Amino acid sequence: MLLWCWLSLLAFSQLTSGASPGVKVKLTDKGIEYGRQLGIASIQKKLRSITIPDISGTERVSVIGKVQYTLSNMQTVAAGLPSSTVDLVPATGVRLSIANAFINMKGNWRVKYRRILKDSGSFDLSVTGLSVSSVVAVKSDETGRPQVSNLDCSATVGSVTIKFHGGASWLYNLFRSFINKGLRDALQKKICPLVADAVTDLNPQLKTLNVLAQVDKYAEIEYSMVAAPTIVKSSIGLSLKGEFYNIEKKQETPFPAVVFSLPPEDEKMLYLGVSAFTANSAAFVYHSAGALSLYITDDMIPPSSPIRLNTRTFGVFIPQIAKSFPRLLMKLLVKTSETPIVAMESNNATIQAASTVTAYAIQANGTLTPLFVLNMETSVSAGIFVRGTMLTGIVTLNKMELTLRTSYVGDFRVKSLDNILNMVLKVVVIPKVNVQLAKGYPLPTIGKIKLVNPDLQILKDYILIGTDVQFTG
């Protein structure tokens, strides 16, 4: 796939003026080199399939007069591109330069002279010193996805050597020079359209770019560009929006993206920085959608636990509950009261969440009777991983603090409920959260791209992913 690395990342969509990026991408020299290799393989494959229409003409040859000739059934039998380079063209695209390429062809020849004399045979053609220079431009199509085109191309054929078989050698040596010229001109006209076709073949693949990637029924994440690419000598830098949105109602996150810079590393093909802003925009979307809530019932507690969600257990700590609501099951509603906050420091990611816990007694007819409401402040540590092309996570509880918000059963010592709520968080809430985090969130990708040996670091205000890549089809 010709220059997939640069082209797939360069034009995620039209620019969003004035916004700070939540995600940054850097394609290194190593990644550009991989793109060059794929591009050369694509062009070489097309060269092997090149055909030249039959060539006919009439030339006056000294001694024998006019000679009518035809070259037919010309096909490529071998092609090679031993030397090629890729240069970045600021504000435009990529320049691909090929030197010392060769093409070997075969075909048939036929001549007629003095009206009645005819001769024919076959020939082998060797073209060496073929050079090509092509500039590939990138723009957005009507959907905001990248579209590529061959902006400029020039091709020069070096030497042409033709070897004839069959017929009279003295005859075809007479018209060798003008046949060489005809073949040279025909080849030069073929090369640039062939390169343009190789570039155009990219566009169906580029349409797979997840500019707007759906995560689940609540959220989608946008990877549009917010600034023009930063193209320097050895890398291409991109600034992407990297913001979660509610699927039903698009609403901007009410806080700005934090400014961050990728370090000058270049061991991997690709570096991807995902900021705390991206994670916090997800928290905003899920909290606003009411998705960060969970009803907890006794059947969700492990059977081996001595602590049960019923008025008998809670009555040990709050006697009024056992007295007023004897032998009833209970239900807890845990939901965020504010948008959780994700913070990233070196080798450490934490999430602070403010929630409420509402306790209900379940009456015989199924009616829920509120007993009390607690404020709960929790802190969890987050482990973050790359699985395939998804960013996944797992959280563990650091601490929890409870205060009384409302009581319908009189005063009681909130501290006495610490063990119960701690258990509920660890055996029910945290596992439920981890199931969702394990499903992952899509990274910006295109087509059948595989991340190879990705490394992940948690740095100040962002996650850095360094990875090699492989195009798988």
N, C-alpha and C positions, 0 to 999 in steps of 0.2 A: 504494500500500500504506500504509494509515493509520498514521502515526506510526511507521514501521518502524524508524527509527534507535533511538529510545528503547526500544521494546518488544523489539526483537531483541537488545538488549544487557542489558536490565535483569534478566532472570531465567534465566541460563544453566542453573542447576539449584538444588537445595537447598544451603543454605550449609554449608560445611565449617568448623566452629568451630575457632579457635585457629591456623589455618595462615596463613602470610604469603603474599602474592600473588607469583607469578612473572610475571604479566602485568597491566598496568593499562590501562584504557580511559577516555578522556574524550570525551564528546560535547559539542560547543560550541554556542553560540547559532546559529551558521551551520548546523550539522547539524540542530538542532531546527527551524529555519525550513524546511529542506528537507523534513523530515518533515511539517510543517504543510501545505506545498503539496501533497504527495502525498495527505495525508488529506482535504483539501478537494476535490481532484479526484475521489477515490473517493466521497465523500458526494454531490457534485454529480451524478455519474453515476447514483447511486441515486435522487436526487431526480427526475431526468428520466424515470425509469421508474415513478414512483409513480402508482398508480391509486386511486380512491376508489369504494367500492361504491355502488350506487344508493341514493339517499336519497328516502324517501317519507314523507308526513305529511299531516295535516289541520289546518287553522287556520281560525278564525272571523274573517272579514273583515267590517267594518262595511258596510252597504248591501246586500251580496250574500250574506252568510251564510257557510256552511262552504265551504272550498276544499280540494280534494284535489290534492296536487302530487307530482310525481316528477322527480328529477334523475337522468339516466342517461348511460352511456357517457362518464364523465369521465376525461380523460387529460391528462397534462402535456405541454405543447408547448415550454416553456422554463423554466430554473431558473438562478439565479445566487447566488453567495455572495461578495459583494464585500468583506466585512470579517470577519476571523477572527483569533483569537489562541490561542496555546498557553501555558499556565502549568504549572509543575511543582508537584505536590502532594507535599510531603515524606511519606515512608513509605507512600504510597498509589499514586501514578501520575501521570497527566497530565490536566489539565482543558482541554478544547477549547471555546472560546466563539465563536459565530457571531452576527453582528449584521447588520441591514439586508438580510437575504436576501429573495429574491423567487421566486415561482412563478407561471407563467401556465398556465392550463388551459382546456380547452374541453369542452363536453358538450351534452346535449339536455335540454329541459324539456317538461313536459306538465302541464296542469291540467284539473280537472273541477269544475264548480260547478253548483248548481241541478239536479243529477242528470243532466241531459241535455246541458248546454252544455260543450263541450270546446275546448281551444286548445293549441297546441304550437309549438315552435321550437327554436332553438339558443342557446347563450350562451358568452361568453368571460369567464373569471374571472382576476382579477389580485390576487395576494396580495403585499403589501409589508410591510416592517417585521418580518419573521420573525426571531426570535432563538432560539438553542439553546445550552444549556450542558450539557456531558457530562463526567463523570469516568470515566476508563478505569482499571480496577484490573488488576494483574498478580499471578499466583501460579504455582506450579509444578504441572504435571500429574503423573500417576502415574509418568511416565518421567523426571521431573526436568527436563523442558523447560518453557519459559514458556507460560502460558495466559492469555488476556486476556478480560475481561468488562466490560460497561457497568455500572458501579457505581451511577451516579446520572445522571439526565437530566431536563431540563425544557425545554419548548418553548412559545413564546408567538407567536401569530399577531397581527400588527399590523392594518393595515387590509385589508378585503376589498372589492374593487370588481368588480361583476358587470354585464355588458352583455348584454342580451337581444336576440335577433334573431327576427323573425317574430311572428305573433300580434298581439294588441291591447296596445299600450303601456300604456293605462290599467289593464289587468288585472294585468300582472306587476309594475307599480310598487306595487300594493297588497300583494303578498306578498314584495317584495324584502327587507324587514328580517328576516323569520324564515327565509328561505332563506339569507341571509348568515350568520346565526347557525348554521344547520345545517352549512354548508360549513366555517365556522371551527372548529367542534367536531370535525368529521370529520378535518380536516387536522391539528389539534393531536394527535389520537390516532395519527396515522400517523408523525409526524416521529421521535419517540424510538425506536420499533421499527426504523425505517429506519437510524438511527445505530447501534443495537445490532447490526443485521445487518452493517453495515460493519466493526464491531469484531470480530465473530465470524469474519468472512471472513479475519482475520489468522491464526487458529489453524493451519490447514493449512500456511501458510508458516512459522510459527514451529517446526513440527515438523521442519523441515529443519536446524535449528540443530545445528552440529557440537560438541555438548557433549563428546563423546568421538570424536576424529577419528583414524582409522587412518592411519598413515604408510606402513608396509610390513609385511613378515611378522614383523618383530621388535618394532615399537614402535607405540604410539598415544599421543596427547597429550590431556590432559583440560583443559577450559576451564570448570570449575564455579566458582561464586562462593565466596569465602572470607569475605566480609563484606557487610553490607548496602550498597546504593548510597549514595554521598555526593551528595546533591542540594542544590545551591546556586542562587543567583539565575540564573546564566547558563550552567550546565553540569551534567552528570551524570557522576560518577566511579564506576568499577567496579573491583573487585579480583578477579582471576581466578586460579585455581590455576596454570595454565600449566606443568604437569609432565608429562614423558614417563614412560610405564610399559611394562614388558614385556608383550606381549600374552598370553603363556601363563601368566605368574605375576606378579601385581601386587605390586610391592615398592616401598615408599617410598624416595626418594632419601635417603641417609644424611647429608645436610647441609642446613642451613636456607636458605631464600630470603633474599637480601640485600635490606635495606630500601632503597627508592628512591622518588623523587617525580617526577611529571611537571611540566615547567616550565609557567608560566602563558601559553602560546601559544594563540591563538584564530583564526589566519588560515584554518585548514582546518576542515572539518566534524568530523573525527574524529582523535584522537591515540591511538596505541597504543604502549605501552612493553613491550618484551620483555626480561626481565632475563637476566643471565649465568646465573642459577640455572636457567632453562629450558634453555639450551644445555648446561649441565653435567649436568642430569638426563638429557638425551639421550645424552651421553657415557657416563654411568653405565649406562644401559640397554644400549647397544650393546656396551660392554666386557663387562658381565656376561653377555650372550648369546653372547659369543665371536664377534661379528660383525666386530670390528676386527682381522682377521687376513687374510693374503693369501699364497698360495704363488706364487712367482715362478720361472719357467722361462726357458730361453734363447730360446725362440720369442717371448717377450714383449719382448725387447730389440730395438731397431731393427736391421735387417740392416746398416746402414752403420756401426754402432758397432764400434770395434776391440776393445772389452771384451766378452767372452763369458762366459756362465755355464758354465764347464767347468774341469776340473782343470788344464788347460794355463795359462789366464789366472791362476787363483789360485795356481798353482805358481810363477809368477814371484815372488810375494811370500811364499809359504809353500812352500818347496821340498819339505817332507815330503808335501804333498798330491800333487804331480806324481809323486813317487817311489812312494808307496804306492798311488795310484789313477790310473794313467796313462790318458789319452784317454777320460775319462768326463765325461758331462754332469753338471751340478750343479743343485740346487734350493734356493731360499732360502725360509724361512718367517718372515715378519715379522708379529708380533702384539703388541698392547699388553700390558704387564705390570701396569699400573695404569690407573685411570680417567684419561683425559686431562682437563686443566684449561683451561677457557676463561676468559680475562680480558679485560675491556673497559675501556679508558681513552678519553679524548677523541680521536675520529677514529682509533682504533686498536683492533683486536681480534686477540688472539693465542691460539694453542693450544699448550700444552706437553704433550708426550706421552713417556712412558717405555715403551720397547718392547724386545723381544728379537729378534735375528736369528739363526736357526739355519740353518747351512749343511749340506747333505747331498750326498754323492756318489750318483749313480744307477747302481746295478749293472746288469749286462747282463740280469739276470732281473727288473729293476724294483725290487729292494730298495733302500731308502734307508739309507745308512750315515752317521751323524752325524759331522761333522768338527769343528765348533766352535760355540759360542754366544756372541753378543755382546750387551752391554747398549747400547742406543741411545737417547740423549736428543735429541729434536728440538723445534724451535720453528718454528711456521709463522704467517704473517700471514693473516688472513681478510678478504676482501672480502664484504660482505653486501648483498643486493639484494632488491627486491620485484618479483615477476613474477606478474601476475594477483592471485590471493589467496594466493600462496605466498611464503614466505621462502626465498631461495636463497643460495648462497655459492660462493666459490672461494678456494682456499688456495695460498700460495706458500711455498717453503722459506726460512727465515731462516738457521738453523744446525743442525748435527748434531754430536754428540759420541759416540765409541765407546769402550767399555772391554771387556776380555775377561771373560767370565763363566765359561766352561768351554772347554777345548781337549782334543780327542781325538787331536791330531796334534803335540803338543809346543808349546813356547813359540814365539811369533812376535810381530812388531811390529804391533800393532793399527792404528797410525797409517797403515801402508802400505795399508790397505784403504779409507781415507777416500774416495779418488776413485771406487772401484768402487761403494761404498754410496751415495755422493752421486749418482752417475749413476742407480743403480737407483731411488732415491727420486724423482728429477726426471722420469724417462721412464716409470716404471711406477706406483709407489705414488701419487704426488700426482695424476696424471691419473685413476687409478681413484677416488680420493677425490672429485675434482671432478665426475666423472660422477654420483656419488650426490648430492652437494650440489646439483647443477644440477636434480635432480628436485624439490627443494624440500620444505618442511614447511608444513602448512596453518595459516593464521591463522584466528582465530575469525570465522566468517562465517555468513550466513543467506541462503537462497534464491539468487536471481540478482542478487547484489550485485557491482558493478564498482568497483574502486578507481581513482580518477581523479587523475592527476598526483601520485602519492605521492612524498614526500621522506623520505629516511632519513638519520639521524645516529647515529653511535656516540658515546655519552656514558659517563660513569663508571658502570660496572656494568649498563648497559642500552642497548638500541637504541630510538630514538624514531622512530616512523613517523607522519608527518602526511599526511593524505590527504583529498581530497573523495571523495564516493561518488555512485554512480548506481544506481538500481534499474532493472533491465533487463527486467522482466516478472513 
